[in-house]
Amino acid sequence: MLLVRADLEKLRKLNEDERFADFPDMSEWVKSIIDSGNYIGGQPLAITGRYVSKNKVLSDGPFIESKEGVIGYDIILAENIDQAVLIAQACPMVKAGLAIREVRPMVAPLSSMENSKKSS
């Protein structure tokens, strides 16, 4: 998974049109990942949200105070983390210095791992 991190303080001051006007066109980059067979999906995320803990829901959670936050994601297929990093480095937002991509391998759900153990 390629998480998109950016400056939330700056983005909160913009309306949605202004937010996306600053971003470079991502369509060619996404198309290249689709064409290579590595793209599964992705989406920008709203700046607002909720933090949920055991005892409460925080409307303005700690993420409001933090400067950087997750503003989107892409799920890709990669042979290894190095290939995923190369794909992330080619992101136009990364190249323009507008965002950082956090590359995180996804772990199979526990139920999938248990089922594969049973079938082995």
C-alpha positions as CSV (number, residue, x, y, z in Angstrom):
1,M,0.0,0.0,0.0
2,L,1.2,3.5,-0.9
3,L,-0.1,5.9,1.7
4,V,0.0,9.6,0.7
5,R,1.1,12.0,3.4
6,A,0.9,15.7,3.2
7,D,0.8,19.0,5.2
8,L,-2.7,19.0,6.8
9,E,-2.4,22.5,8.1
10,K,-1.9,23.8,4.6
11,L,-4.7,21.7,3.1
12,R,-7.2,22.6,5.8
13,K,-7.0,26.2,4.6
14,L,-8.1,25.2,1.1
15,N,-11.5,24.3,-0.3
16,E,-11.6,21.0,-2.2
17,D,-11.1,22.6,-5.6
18,E,-8.1,24.5,-4.4
19,R,-6.7,21.4,-2.7
20,F,-6.7,19.4,-6.0
21,A,-5.6,22.4,-8.1
22,D,-2.2,22.3,-6.5
23,F,-1.7,18.6,-7.2
24,P,-0.1,17.6,-10.5
25,D,-2.1,15.4,-12.9
26,M,-1.9,11.9,-11.5
27,S,-3.7,10.1,-14.4
28,E,-0.6,9.3,-16.5
29,W,1.2,7.9,-13.4
30,V,-1.8,5.8,-12.4
31,K,-2.2,4.7,-16.1
32,S,1.4,3.5,-16.2
33,I,0.8,1.4,-13.1
34,I,-2.4,0.0,-14.6
35,D,-0.6,-0.8,-17.9
36,S,2.2,-2.6,-16.0
37,G,-0.4,-4.8,-14.2
38,N,0.6,-3.5,-10.8
39,Y,-2.4,-1.3,-9.9
40,I,-5.3,-2.5,-7.7
41,G,-6.9,0.8,-6.7
42,G,-6.7,4.0,-4.8
43,Q,-8.5,7.1,-3.6
44,P,-7.9,10.5,-2.1
45,L,-9.2,10.9,1.4
46,A,-11.1,13.7,3.1
47,I,-9.1,15.9,5.5
48,T,-11.8,15.5,8.2
49,G,-12.4,12.3,10.1
50,R,-12.8,10.8,13.6
51,Y,-10.4,9.0,15.9
52,V,-12.1,6.2,17.8
53,S,-10.8,4.8,21.0
54,K,-12.2,2.3,23.5
55,N,-14.2,4.9,25.4
56,K,-14.8,7.8,23.1
57,V,-15.0,9.3,19.6
58,L,-12.8,12.3,19.1
59,S,-14.2,14.7,16.5
60,D,-11.0,16.8,16.4
61,G,-8.6,14.1,17.4
62,P,-4.9,14.4,17.7
63,F,-4.6,14.4,13.9
64,I,-5.9,18.0,14.0
65,E,-2.8,19.0,16.0
66,S,-0.4,17.1,13.8
67,K,1.0,18.9,10.8
68,E,1.2,15.8,8.5
69,G,-1.5,13.3,7.8
70,V,-2.7,10.6,5.4
71,I,-4.6,12.2,2.5
72,G,-4.9,9.2,0.2
73,Y,-3.8,5.7,-0.7
74,D,-3.0,3.4,-3.6
75,I,-2.9,-0.4,-3.5
76,I,-0.4,-1.9,-5.8
77,L,1.0,-5.3,-6.6
78,A,4.8,-5.4,-6.3
79,E,7.4,-8.2,-6.4
80,N,9.0,-6.7,-3.3
81,I,9.3,-3.5,-1.3
82,D,12.1,-2.2,-3.5
83,Q,9.8,-2.3,-6.6
84,A,7.0,-0.6,-4.6
85,V,9.5,2.1,-3.5
86,L,10.4,2.7,-7.2
87,I,6.7,3.0,-8.1
88,A,6.2,5.4,-5.2
89,Q,9.2,7.6,-6.2
90,A,7.7,8.0,-9.7
91,C,4.5,9.7,-8.2
92,P,4.1,13.2,-9.5
93,M,3.2,14.5,-6.1
94,V,6.4,13.1,-4.6
95,K,8.4,14.5,-7.5
96,A,6.9,17.9,-7.0
97,G,7.6,17.9,-3.3
98,L,3.9,18.1,-2.4
99,A,3.5,14.8,-0.7
100,I,5.4,11.9,0.8
101,R,4.6,8.3,-0.1
102,E,4.8,5.8,2.8
103,V,5.3,2.3,1.4
104,R,3.8,-0.4,3.6
105,P,3.4,-4.1,2.8
106,M,0.0,-5.4,3.5
107,V,-0.3,-8.5,5.7
108,A,-2.8,-11.3,4.9
109,P,-5.8,-11.3,7.3
110,L,-5.5,-13.9,10.1
111,S,-8.4,-15.9,8.7
112,S,-6.6,-16.3,5.3
113,M,-3.4,-17.4,7.1
114,E,-5.3,-19.9,9.2
115,N,-7.0,-21.3,6.1
116,S,-3.7,-21.7,4.2
117,K,-2.2,-23.6,7.3
118,K,-5.2,-26.0,7.2
119,S,-4.8,-26.7,3.5
120,S,-1.0,-27.4,3.8
